[in-house]
């Protein structure tokens, strides 16, 4: 147990030091105006790109999984059809949720000038 505490404390100290160093050096990259800094503009562009990619990936994965589940449902017997219908509903709702979440991230990022 003592060895685990030492390892945990070292990790905690390393993370704390990294965070302190990040906050102290952020003003160097900000050049007086944080909104136009390299970090802020890069983060805005990254969020916009990631949200567009995630939207397309979510649509593609949802469509592929739904096609797979439709095929499995067609090959199943009467007892299993309810189970496959339930899986289809869950997949559709999850896909809609993923698409909505990524679109919401894109909308929120656009308010910050991205």
N, CA, C and O atoms as a Tinker XYZ file with bonds, in Angstrom:
   456  protein
     1  N      0.820000   -1.197000    0.000000    73     2
     2  CA     0.000000    0.000000    0.000000    64     1     3
     3  C      0.859000    1.255000    0.000000    63     2     4     5
     4  O      0.520000    2.252000   -0.638000    81     3
     5  N      1.965000    1.198000    0.714000    73     3     6
     6  CA     2.827000    2.370000    0.801000    64     5     7
     7  C      3.406000    2.705000   -0.571000    63     6     8     9
     8  O      3.579000    3.874000   -0.916000    81     7
     9  N      3.699000    1.669000   -1.343000    73     7    10
    10  CA     4.247000    1.875000   -2.675000    64     9    11
    11  C      3.212000    2.528000   -3.596000    63    10    12    13
    12  O      3.552000    3.385000   -4.411000    81    11
    13  N      1.948000    2.117000   -3.460000    73    11    14
    14  CA     0.880000    2.709000   -4.258000    64    13    15
    15  C      0.678000    4.180000   -3.918000    63    14    16    17
    16  O      0.407000    4.994000   -4.801000    81    15
    17  N      0.809000    4.520000   -2.643000    73    15    18
    18  CA     0.665000    5.923000   -2.237000    64    17    19
    19  C      1.774000    6.776000   -2.837000    63    18    20    21
    20  O      1.534000    7.908000   -3.258000    81    19
    21  N      2.988000    6.234000   -2.877000    73    19    22
    22  CA     4.103000    6.978000   -3.462000    64    21    23
    23  C      3.875000    7.212000   -4.954000    63    22    24    25
    24  O      4.115000    8.304000   -5.467000    81    23
    25  N      3.414000    6.179000   -5.633000    73    23    26
    26  CA     3.151000    6.311000   -7.068000    64    25    27
    27  C      2.028000    7.312000   -7.306000    63    26    28    29
    28  O      2.115000    8.150000   -8.204000    81    27
    29  N      0.981000    7.223000   -6.504000    73    27    30
    30  CA    -0.143000    8.149000   -6.640000    64    29    31
    31  C      0.300000    9.579000   -6.383000    63    30    32    33
    32  O     -0.105000   10.493000   -7.101000    81    31
    33  N      1.125000    9.780000   -5.371000    73    31    34
    34  CA     1.616000   11.124000   -5.067000    64    33    35
    35  C      2.506000   11.658000   -6.186000    63    34    36    37
    36  O      2.453000   12.848000   -6.498000    81    35
    37  N      3.317000   10.803000   -6.789000    73    35    38
    38  CA     4.160000   11.248000   -7.904000    64    37    39
    39  C      3.313000   11.656000   -9.106000    63    38    40    41
    40  O      3.581000   12.665000   -9.758000    81    39
    41  N      2.297000   10.862000   -9.383000    73    39    42
    42  CA     1.405000   11.207000  -10.494000    64    41    43
    43  C      0.680000   12.510000  -10.201000    63    42    44    45
    44  O      0.561000   13.365000  -11.079000    81    43
    45  N      0.199000   12.669000   -8.986000    73    43    46
    46  CA    -0.495000   13.894000   -8.591000    64    45    47
    47  C      0.433000   15.099000   -8.711000    63    46    48    49
    48  O      0.026000   16.153000   -9.201000    81    47
    49  N      1.666000   14.947000   -8.268000    73    47    50
    50  CA     2.629000   16.049000   -8.362000    64    49    51
    51  C      2.955000   16.381000   -9.816000    63    50    52    53
    52  O      3.086000   17.553000  -10.168000    81    51
    53  N      3.086000   15.368000  -10.652000    73    51    54
    54  CA     3.386000   15.616000  -12.063000    64    53    55
    55  C      2.233000   16.345000  -12.748000    63    54    56    57
    56  O      2.457000   17.284000  -13.511000    81    55
    57  N      1.006000   15.918000  -12.478000    73    55    58
    58  CA    -0.154000   16.580000  -13.078000    64    57    59
    59  C     -0.288000   18.003000  -12.565000    63    58    60    61
    60  O     -0.571000   18.917000  -13.339000    81    59
    61  N     -0.090000   18.197000  -11.273000    73    59    62
    62  CA    -0.176000   19.544000  -10.703000    64    61    63
    63  C      0.888000   20.459000  -11.289000    63    62    64    65
    64  O      0.613000   21.619000  -11.597000    81    63
    65  N      2.095000   19.947000  -11.444000    73    63    66
    66  CA     3.171000   20.750000  -12.029000    64    65    67
    67  C      2.865000   21.103000  -13.476000    63    66    68    69
    68  O      3.104000   22.231000  -13.906000    81    67
    69  N      2.340000   20.145000  -14.229000    73    67    70
    70  CA     1.993000   20.407000  -15.622000    64    69    71
    71  C      0.899000   21.460000  -15.730000    63    70    72    73
    72  O      0.970000   22.346000  -16.583000    81    71
    73  N     -0.111000   21.369000  -14.871000    73    71    74
    74  CA    -1.192000   22.355000  -14.902000    64    73    75
    75  C     -0.685000   23.734000  -14.528000    63    74    76    77
    76  O     -1.055000   24.723000  -15.161000    81    75
    77  N      0.155000   23.813000  -13.511000    73    75    78
    78  CA     0.705000   25.109000  -13.107000    64    77    79
    79  C      1.555000   25.702000  -14.220000    63    78    80    81
    80  O      1.468000   26.897000  -14.505000    81    79
    81  N      2.370000   24.877000  -14.844000    73    79    82
    82  CA     3.203000   25.342000  -15.950000    64    81    83
    83  C      2.343000   25.815000  -17.122000    63    82    84    85
    84  O      2.660000   26.816000  -17.766000    81    83
    85  N      1.271000   25.102000  -17.393000    73    83    86
    86  CA     0.372000   25.494000  -18.482000    64    85    87
    87  C     -0.267000   26.842000  -18.208000    63    86    88    89
    88  O     -0.316000   27.699000  -19.091000    81    87
    89  N     -0.760000   27.040000  -16.987000    73    87    90
    90  CA    -1.408000   28.308000  -16.665000    64    89    91
    91  C     -0.413000   29.460000  -16.627000    63    90    92    93
    92  O     -0.762000   30.590000  -16.970000    81    91
    93  N      0.808000   29.192000  -16.218000    73    91    94
    94  CA     1.802000   30.258000  -16.171000    64    93    95
    95  C      2.281000   30.653000  -17.563000    63    94    96    97
    96  O      2.561000   31.826000  -17.810000    81    95
    97  N      2.378000   29.691000  -18.471000    73    95    98
    98  CA     2.875000   30.013000  -19.811000    64    97    99
    99  C      1.773000   30.415000  -20.777000    63    98   100   101
   100  O      2.066000   30.811000  -21.905000    81    99
   101  N      0.524000   30.324000  -20.368000    73    99   102
   102  CA    -0.569000   30.680000  -21.261000    64   101   103
   103  C     -0.514000   32.154000  -21.654000    63   102   104   105
   104  O     -0.887000   32.508000  -22.772000    81   103
   105  N     -0.063000   33.000000  -20.765000    73   103   106
   106  CA    -0.004000   34.426000  -21.083000    64   105   107
   107  C      1.038000   34.714000  -22.163000    63   106   108   109
   108  O      0.934000   35.719000  -22.866000    81   107
   109  N      2.032000   33.853000  -22.303000    73   107   110
   110  CA     3.034000   34.033000  -23.353000    64   109   111
   111  C      2.393000   33.837000  -24.725000    63   110   112   113
   112  O      2.653000   34.606000  -25.650000    81   111
   113  N      1.551000   32.803000  -24.857000    73   111   114
   114  CA     0.893000   32.543000  -26.127000    64   113   115
   115  C     -0.265000   33.496000  -26.381000    63   114   116   117
   116  O     -0.642000   33.715000  -27.532000    81   115
   117  N     -0.836000   34.068000  -25.319000    73   115   118
   118  CA    -1.994000   34.943000  -25.471000    64   117   119
   119  C     -1.616000   36.288000  -26.067000    63   118   120   121
   120  O     -2.440000   36.907000  -26.741000    81   119
   121  N     -0.418000   36.750000  -25.845000    73   119   122
   122  CA     0.077000   38.020000  -26.359000    64   121   123
   123  C     -0.841000   39.173000  -25.985000    63   122   124   125
   124  O     -1.050000   40.084000  -26.786000    81   123
   125  N     -1.382000   39.141000  -24.793000    73   123   126
   126  CA    -2.201000   40.233000  -24.300000    64   125   127
   127  C     -3.681000   40.069000  -24.560000    63   126   128   129
   128  O     -4.487000   40.594000  -23.791000    81   127
   129  N     -4.075000   39.372000  -25.598000    73   127   130
   130  CA    -5.478000   39.191000  -25.936000    64   129   131
   131  C     -5.745000   37.697000  -26.107000    63   130   132   133
   132  O     -5.327000   37.094000  -27.095000    81   131
   133  N     -6.436000   37.113000  -25.150000    73   131   134
   134  CA    -6.646000   35.665000  -25.148000    64   133   135
   135  C     -7.555000   35.239000  -26.301000    63   134   136   137
   136  O     -7.377000   34.149000  -26.846000    81   135
   137  N     -8.516000   36.064000  -26.681000    73   135   138
   138  CA    -9.457000   35.687000  -27.741000    64   137   139
   139  C     -8.763000   35.496000  -29.085000    63   138   140   141
   140  O     -9.197000   34.671000  -29.889000    81   139
   141  N     -7.700000   36.240000  -29.339000    73   139   142
   142  CA    -6.990000   36.121000  -30.614000    64   141   143
   143  C     -5.698000   35.330000  -30.489000    63   142   144   145
   144  O     -4.863000   35.362000  -31.393000    81   143
   145  N     -5.525000   34.626000  -29.388000    73   143   146
   146  CA    -4.287000   33.888000  -29.174000    64   145   147
   147  C     -4.248000   32.631000  -30.032000    63   146   148   149
   148  O     -5.260000   32.208000  -30.591000    81   147
   149  N     -3.077000   32.052000  -30.122000    73   147   150
   150  CA    -2.886000   30.825000  -30.899000    64   149   151
   151  C     -3.704000   29.686000  -30.298000    63   150   152   153
   152  O     -4.310000   28.902000  -31.029000    81   151
   153  N     -3.722000   29.592000  -28.988000    73   151   154
   154  CA    -4.439000   28.507000  -28.318000    64   153   155
   155  C     -5.940000   28.634000  -28.542000    63   154   156   157
   156  O     -6.604000   27.639000  -28.833000    81   155
   157  N     -6.485000   29.838000  -28.412000    73   155   158
   158  CA    -7.932000   30.024000  -28.556000    64   157   159
   159  C     -8.393000   29.788000  -29.990000    63   158   160   161
   160  O     -9.385000   29.096000  -30.215000    81   159
   161  N     -7.690000   30.351000  -30.950000    73   159   162
   162  CA    -8.114000   30.161000  -32.345000    64   161   163
   163  C     -7.926000   28.715000  -32.786000    63   162   164   165
   164  O     -8.751000   28.180000  -33.526000    81   163
   165  N     -6.854000   28.085000  -32.337000    73   163   166
   166  CA    -6.643000   26.673000  -32.663000    64   165   167
   167  C     -7.706000   25.777000  -32.057000    63   166   168   169
   168  O     -8.166000   24.829000  -32.694000    81   167
   169  N     -8.096000   26.077000  -30.824000    73   167   170
   170  CA    -9.131000   25.287000  -30.159000    64   169   171
   171  C    -10.468000   25.446000  -30.867000    63   170   172   173
   172  O    -11.200000   24.471000  -31.032000    81   171
   173  N    -10.795000   26.665000  -31.288000    73   171   174
   174  CA   -12.049000   26.895000  -32.015000    64   173   175
   175  C    -12.074000   26.106000  -33.321000    63   174   176   177
   176  O    -13.084000   25.485000  -33.655000    81   175
   177  N    -10.980000   26.128000  -34.050000    73   175   178
   178  CA   -10.913000   25.390000  -35.316000    64   177   179
   179  C    -10.979000   23.883000  -35.079000    63   178   180   181
   180  O    -11.623000   23.158000  -35.836000    81   179
   181  N    -10.310000   23.418000  -34.025000    73   179   182
   182  CA   -10.323000   21.994000  -33.701000    64   181   183
   183  C    -11.733000   21.526000  -33.362000    63   182   184   185
   184  O    -12.166000   20.474000  -33.833000    81   183
   185  N    -12.449000   22.294000  -32.552000    73   183   186
   186  CA   -13.812000   21.914000  -32.171000    64   185   187
   187  C    -14.720000   21.883000  -33.393000    63   186   188   189
   188  O    -15.539000   20.976000  -33.532000    81   187
   189  N    -14.583000   22.865000  -34.280000    73   187   190
   190  CA   -15.413000   22.889000  -35.491000    64   189   191
   191  C    -15.119000   21.681000  -36.376000    63   190   192   193
   192  O    -16.046000   21.052000  -36.887000    81   191
   193  N    -13.851000   21.352000  -36.562000    73   191   194
   194  CA   -13.489000   20.205000  -37.399000    64   193   195
   195  C    -13.947000   18.888000  -36.787000    63   194   196   197
   196  O    -14.475000   18.023000  -37.485000    81   195
   197  N    -13.745000   18.739000  -35.490000    73   195   198
   198  CA   -14.130000   17.493000  -34.815000    64   197   199
   199  C    -15.641000   17.309000  -34.854000    63   198   200   201
   200  O    -16.118000   16.194000  -35.068000    81   199
   201  N    -16.399000   18.377000  -34.651000    73   199   202
   202  CA   -17.856000   18.233000  -34.663000    64   201   203
   203  C    -18.363000   17.845000  -36.049000    63   202   204   205
   204  O    -19.304000   17.060000  -36.159000    81   203
   205  N    -17.760000   18.378000  -37.101000    73   203   206
   206  CA   -18.203000   17.991000  -38.451000    64   205   207
   207  C    -17.835000   16.537000  -38.752000    63   206   208   209
   208  O    -18.632000   15.808000  -39.343000    81   207
   209  N    -16.642000   16.115000  -38.354000    73   207   210
   210  CA   -16.243000   14.727000  -38.573000    64   209   211
   211  C    -17.093000   13.769000  -37.751000    63   210   212   213
   212  O    -17.497000   12.718000  -38.249000    81   211
   213  N    -17.368000   14.118000  -36.504000    73   211   214
   214  CA   -18.174000   13.235000  -35.662000    64   213   215
   215  C    -19.595000   13.103000  -36.187000    63   214   216   217
   216  O    -20.197000   12.035000  -36.076000    81   215
   217  N    -20.135000   14.164000  -36.752000    73   215   218
   218  CA   -21.474000   14.083000  -37.326000    64   217   219
   219  C    -21.505000   13.074000  -38.471000    63   218   220   221
   220  O    -22.396000   12.227000  -38.531000    81   219
   221  N    -20.545000   13.164000  -39.368000    73   219   222
   222  CA   -20.533000   12.226000  -40.497000    64   221   223
   223  C    -20.255000   10.797000  -40.044000    63   222   224   225
   224  O    -20.835000    9.854000  -40.582000    81   223
   225  N    -19.383000   10.630000  -39.074000    73   223   226
   226  CA   -19.094000    9.285000  -38.556000    64   225   227
   227  C    -20.317000    8.703000  -37.857000    63   226   228   229
   228  O    -20.617000    7.521000  -38.023000    81   227
   229  N    -21.026000    9.518000  -37.076000    73   227   230
   230  CA   -22.216000    9.032000  -36.369000    64   229   231
   231  C    -23.299000    8.600000  -37.350000    63   230   232   233
   232  O    -23.949000    7.576000  -37.141000    81   231
   233  N    -23.499000    9.362000  -38.408000    73   231   234
   234  CA   -24.504000    8.998000  -39.412000    64   233   235
   235  C    -24.118000    7.690000  -40.100000    63   234   236   237
   236  O    -24.961000    6.812000  -40.281000    81   235
   237  N    -22.862000    7.560000  -40.477000    73   235   238
   238  CA   -22.404000    6.358000  -41.176000    64   237   239
   239  C    -22.511000    5.119000  -40.299000    63   238   240   241
   240  O    -23.015000    4.085000  -40.739000    81   239
   241  N    -22.042000    5.219000  -39.073000    73   239   242
   242  CA   -22.076000    4.061000  -38.166000    64   241   243
   243  C    -23.515000    3.664000  -37.858000    63   242   244   245
   244  O    -23.835000    2.475000  -37.827000    81   243
   245  N    -24.381000    4.640000  -37.631000    73   243   246
   246  CA   -25.782000    4.332000  -37.353000    64   245   247
   247  C    -26.427000    3.628000  -38.541000    63   246   248   249
   248  O    -27.163000    2.658000  -38.359000    81   247
   249  N    -26.163000    4.097000  -39.740000    73   247   250
   250  CA   -26.745000    3.470000  -40.931000    64   249   251
   251  C    -26.242000    2.041000  -41.107000    63   250   252   253
   252  O    -27.026000    1.141000  -41.409000    81   251
   253  N    -24.949000    1.826000  -40.920000    73   251   254
   254  CA   -24.382000    0.482000  -41.086000    64   253   255
   255  C    -24.943000   -0.479000  -40.042000    63   254   256   257
   256  O    -25.296000   -1.612000  -40.369000    81   255
   257  N    -25.028000   -0.039000  -38.802000    73   255   258
   258  CA   -25.550000   -0.911000  -37.747000    64   257   259
   259  C    -27.027000   -1.205000  -37.976000    63   258   260   261
   260  O    -27.471000   -2.331000  -37.752000    81   259
   261  N    -27.799000   -0.209000  -38.418000    73   259   262
   262  CA   -29.216000   -0.448000  -38.700000    64   261   263
   263  C    -29.398000   -1.452000  -39.836000    63   262   264   265
   264  O    -30.263000   -2.323000  -39.750000    81   263
   265  N    -28.605000   -1.346000  -40.890000    73   263   266
   266  CA   -28.689000   -2.312000  -41.989000    64   265   267
   267  C    -28.356000   -3.711000  -41.480000    63   266   268   269
   268  O    -29.045000   -4.674000  -41.818000    81   267
   269  N    -27.314000   -3.827000  -40.675000    73   267   270
   270  CA   -26.942000   -5.124000  -40.105000    64   269   271
   271  C    -28.084000   -5.694000  -39.257000    63   270   272   273
   272  O    -28.403000   -6.879000  -39.352000    81   271
   273  N    -28.692000   -4.845000  -38.434000    73   271   274
   274  CA   -29.773000   -5.321000  -37.575000    64   273   275
   275  C    -31.016000   -5.689000  -38.385000    63   274   276   277
   276  O    -31.721000   -6.634000  -38.033000    81   275
   277  N    -31.294000   -4.955000  -39.467000    73   275   278
   278  CA   -32.414000   -5.328000  -40.333000    64   277   279
   279  C    -32.183000   -6.695000  -40.979000    63   278   280   281
   280  O    -33.109000   -7.500000  -41.078000    81   279
   281  N    -30.969000   -6.954000  -41.412000    73   279   282
   282  CA   -30.653000   -8.250000  -42.013000    64   281   283
   283  C    -30.793000   -9.357000  -40.974000    63   282   284   285
   284  O    -31.379000  -10.402000  -41.254000    81   283
   285  N    -30.261000   -9.132000  -39.783000    73   283   286
   286  CA   -30.380000  -10.143000  -38.722000    64   285   287
   287  C    -31.836000  -10.367000  -38.334000    63   286   288   289
   288  O    -32.237000  -11.494000  -38.043000    81   287
   289  N    -32.625000   -9.299000  -38.330000    73   287   290
   290  CA   -34.048000   -9.414000  -38.000000    64   289   291
   291  C    -34.773000  -10.233000  -39.066000    63   290   292   293
   292  O    -35.641000  -11.044000  -38.745000    81   291
   293  N    -34.421000  -10.023000  -40.320000    73   291   294
   294  CA   -35.066000  -10.766000  -41.404000    64   293   295
   295  C    -34.739000  -12.256000  -41.337000    63   294   296   297
   296  O    -35.550000  -13.085000  -41.751000    81   295
   297  N    -33.573000  -12.600000  -40.827000    73   295   298
   298  CA   -33.176000  -14.008000  -40.743000    64   297   299
   299  C    -33.633000  -14.680000  -39.449000    63   298   300   301
   300  O    -33.473000  -15.891000  -39.299000    81   299
   301  N    -34.191000  -13.926000  -38.526000    73   299   302
   302  CA   -34.559000  -14.508000  -37.231000    64   301   303
   303  C    -35.963000  -15.106000  -37.287000    63   302   304   305
   304  O    -36.732000  -14.857000  -38.215000    81   303
   305  N    -36.272000  -15.904000  -36.261000    73   303   306
   306  CA   -37.606000  -16.471000  -36.180000    64   305   307
   307  C    -38.524000  -15.517000  -35.410000    63   306   308   309
   308  O    -38.111000  -14.428000  -35.011000    81   307
   309  N    -39.758000  -15.938000  -35.211000    73   307   310
   310  CA   -40.769000  -15.060000  -34.611000    64   309   311
   311  C    -40.418000  -14.632000  -33.186000    63   310   312   313
   312  O    -40.724000  -13.507000  -32.791000    81   311
   313  N    -39.794000  -15.494000  -32.424000    73   311   314
   314  CA   -39.477000  -15.161000  -31.039000    64   313   315
   315  C    -38.376000  -14.116000  -30.947000    63   314   316   317
   316  O    -38.385000  -13.276000  -30.047000    81   315
   317  N    -37.442000  -14.167000  -31.865000    73   315   318
   318  CA   -36.313000  -13.239000  -31.815000    64   317   319
   319  C    -36.606000  -11.888000  -32.462000    63   318   320   321
   320  O    -35.842000  -10.941000  -32.273000    81   319
   321  N    -37.689000  -11.781000  -33.218000    73   319   322
   322  CA   -37.983000  -10.520000  -33.918000    64   321   323
   323  C    -38.194000   -9.373000  -32.941000    63   322   324   325
   324  O    -37.781000   -8.247000  -33.217000    81   323
   325  N    -38.824000   -9.637000  -31.812000    73   323   326
   326  CA   -39.033000   -8.579000  -30.818000    64   325   327
   327  C    -37.701000   -8.079000  -30.280000    63   326   328   329
   328  O    -37.510000   -6.881000  -30.072000    81   327
   329  N    -36.794000   -9.001000  -30.060000    73   327   330
   330  CA   -35.473000   -8.627000  -29.558000    64   329   331
   331  C    -34.725000   -7.783000  -30.587000    63   330   332   333
   332  O    -34.079000   -6.800000  -30.225000    81   331
   333  N    -34.804000   -8.153000  -31.854000    73   331   334
   334  CA   -34.127000   -7.378000  -32.896000    64   333   335
   335  C    -34.807000   -6.028000  -33.108000    63   334   336   337
   336  O    -34.139000   -5.036000  -33.398000    81   335
   337  N    -36.139000   -5.986000  -32.965000    73   335   338
   338  CA   -36.841000   -4.697000  -33.045000    64   337   339
   339  C    -36.383000   -3.762000  -31.933000    63   338   340   341
   340  O    -36.180000   -2.568000  -32.153000    81   339
   341  N    -36.226000   -4.319000  -30.744000    73   339   342
   342  CA   -35.753000   -3.514000  -29.610000    64   341   343
   343  C    -34.343000   -2.992000  -29.876000    63   342   344   345
   344  O    -34.047000   -1.833000  -29.584000    81   343
   345  N    -33.485000   -3.824000  -30.418000    73   343   346
   346  CA   -32.119000   -3.396000  -30.735000    64   345   347
   347  C    -32.113000   -2.313000  -31.814000    63   346   348   349
   348  O    -31.307000   -1.384000  -31.766000    81   347
   349  N    -33.019000   -2.441000  -32.788000    73   347   350
   350  CA   -33.126000   -1.413000  -33.826000    64   349   351
   351  C    -33.555000   -0.071000  -33.234000    63   350   352   353
   352  O    -33.017000    0.975000  -33.598000    81   351
   353  N    -34.520000   -0.106000  -32.329000    73   351   354
   354  CA   -34.981000    1.137000  -31.692000    64   353   355
   355  C    -33.853000    1.788000  -30.895000    63   354   356   357
   356  O    -33.653000    3.000000  -30.962000    81   355
   357  N    -33.130000    0.979000  -30.151000    73   355   358
   358  CA   -32.020000    1.507000  -29.347000    64   357   359
   359  C    -30.950000    2.106000  -30.251000    63   358   360   361
   360  O    -30.401000    3.164000  -29.945000    81   359
   361  N    -30.651000    1.438000  -31.362000    73   359   362
   362  CA   -29.646000    1.950000  -32.296000    64   361   363
   363  C    -30.091000    3.264000  -32.919000    63   362   364   365
   364  O    -29.295000    4.195000  -33.040000    81   363
   365  N    -31.351000    3.346000  -33.314000    73   363   366
   366  CA   -31.856000    4.578000  -33.926000    64   365   367
   367  C    -31.825000    5.738000  -32.936000    63   366   368   369
   368  O    -31.410000    6.844000  -33.284000    81   367
   369  N    -32.260000    5.491000  -31.716000    73   367   370
   370  CA   -32.255000    6.551000  -30.701000    64   369   371
   371  C    -30.826000    6.966000  -30.368000    63   370   372   373
   372  O    -30.553000    8.154000  -30.195000    81   371
   373  N    -29.918000    6.007000  -30.276000    73   371   374
   374  CA   -28.516000    6.334000  -29.997000    64   373   375
   375  C    -27.896000    7.132000  -31.135000    63   374   376   377
   376  O    -27.141000    8.074000  -30.894000    81   375
   377  N    -28.206000    6.764000  -32.366000    73   375   378
   378  CA   -27.695000    7.508000  -33.515000    64   377   379
   379  C    -28.220000    8.927000  -33.552000    63   378   380   381
   380  O    -27.468000    9.868000  -33.810000    81   379
   381  N    -29.515000    9.085000  -33.294000    73   379   382
   382  CA   -30.094000   10.432000  -33.252000    64   381   383
   383  C    -29.471000   11.241000  -32.123000    63   382   384   385
   384  O    -29.203000   12.431000  -32.284000    81   383
   385  N    -29.240000   10.601000  -30.983000    73   383   386
   386  CA   -28.592000   11.299000  -29.864000    64   385   387
   387  C    -27.176000   11.734000  -30.197000    63   386   388   389
   388  O    -26.765000   12.840000  -29.844000    81   387
   389  N    -26.425000   10.869000  -30.874000    73   387   390
   390  CA   -25.047000   11.218000  -31.244000    64   389   391
   391  C    -25.019000   12.355000  -32.252000    63   390   392   393
   392  O    -24.195000   13.263000  -32.142000    81   391
   393  N    -25.909000   12.313000  -33.230000    73   391   394
   394  CA   -25.966000   13.376000  -34.235000    64   393   395
   395  C    -26.379000   14.694000  -33.595000    63   394   396   397
   396  O    -25.823000   15.745000  -33.915000    81   395
   397  N    -27.349000   14.640000  -32.694000    73   395   398
   398  CA   -27.788000   15.856000  -32.007000    64   397   399
   399  C    -26.679000   16.429000  -31.142000    63   398   400   401
   400  O    -26.477000   17.643000  -31.116000    81   399
   401  N    -25.962000   15.573000  -30.437000    73   399   402
   402  CA   -24.881000   16.053000  -29.564000    64   401   403
   403  C    -23.767000   16.711000  -30.365000    63   402   404   405
   404  O    -23.262000   17.761000  -29.969000    81   403
   405  N    -23.378000   16.113000  -31.482000    73   403   406
   406  CA   -22.310000   16.719000  -32.275000    64   405   407
   407  C    -22.774000   18.010000  -32.940000    63   406   408   409
   408  O    -21.992000   18.950000  -33.080000    81   407
   409  N    -24.032000   18.062000  -33.348000    73   407   410
   410  CA   -24.556000   19.312000  -33.913000    64   409   411
   411  C    -24.601000   20.399000  -32.849000    63   410   412   413
   412  O    -24.312000   21.561000  -33.134000    81   411
   413  N    -24.959000   20.030000  -31.638000    73   411   414
   414  CA   -24.997000   20.995000  -30.533000    64   413   415
   415  C    -23.601000   21.512000  -30.213000    63   414   416   417
   416  O    -23.428000   22.695000  -29.919000    81   415
   417  N    -22.612000   20.639000  -30.269000    73   415   418
   418  CA   -21.229000   21.076000  -30.052000    64   417   419
   419  C    -20.820000   22.071000  -31.130000    63   418   420   421
   420  O    -20.170000   23.076000  -30.840000    81   419
   421  N    -21.199000   21.794000  -32.368000    73   419   422
   422  CA   -20.891000   22.719000  -33.460000    64   421   423
   423  C    -21.570000   24.064000  -33.295000    63   422   424   425
   424  O    -20.967000   25.102000  -33.568000    81   423
   425  N    -22.818000   24.056000  -32.852000    73   423   426
   426  CA   -23.544000   25.315000  -32.641000    64   425   427
   427  C    -22.916000   26.112000  -31.512000    63   426   428   429
   428  O    -22.738000   27.324000  -31.633000    81   427
   429  N    -22.580000   25.449000  -30.422000    73   427   430
   430  CA   -21.951000   26.148000  -29.294000    64   429   431
   431  C    -20.599000   26.708000  -29.710000    63   430   432   433
   432  O    -20.249000   27.825000  -29.329000    81   431
   433  N    -19.841000   25.950000  -30.482000    73   431   434
   434  CA   -18.532000   26.429000  -30.936000    64   433   435
   435  C    -18.670000   27.615000  -31.879000    63   434   436   437
   436  O    -17.799000   28.484000  -31.906000    81   435
   437  N    -19.750000   27.665000  -32.654000    73   435   438
   438  CA   -19.922000   28.781000  -33.586000    64   437   439
   439  C    -20.174000   30.094000  -32.855000    63   438   440   441
   440  O    -19.886000   31.160000  -33.400000    81   439
   441  N    -20.695000   30.045000  -31.655000    73   439   442
   442  CA   -20.908000   31.266000  -30.881000    64   441   443
   443  C    -19.590000   31.882000  -30.419000    63   442   444   445
   444  O    -19.541000   33.064000  -30.078000    81   443
   445  N    -18.530000   31.091000  -30.407000    73   443   446
   446  CA   -17.228000   31.605000  -30.001000    64   445   447
   447  C    -16.393000   32.024000  -31.201000    63   446   448   449
   448  O    -15.183000   32.218000  -31.081000    81   447
   449  N    -17.021000   32.161000  -32.338000    73   447   450
   450  CA   -16.325000   32.646000  -33.516000    64   449   451
   451  C    -15.704000   31.558000  -34.349000    63   450   452   453
   452  O    -14.930000   31.853000  -35.258000    81   451
   453  N    -16.023000   30.277000  -34.065000    73   451   454
   454  CA   -15.434000   29.174000  -34.822000    64   453   455
   455  C    -16.187000   28.983000  -36.061000    63   454   456
   456  O    -15.859000   28.099000  -36.853000    81   455
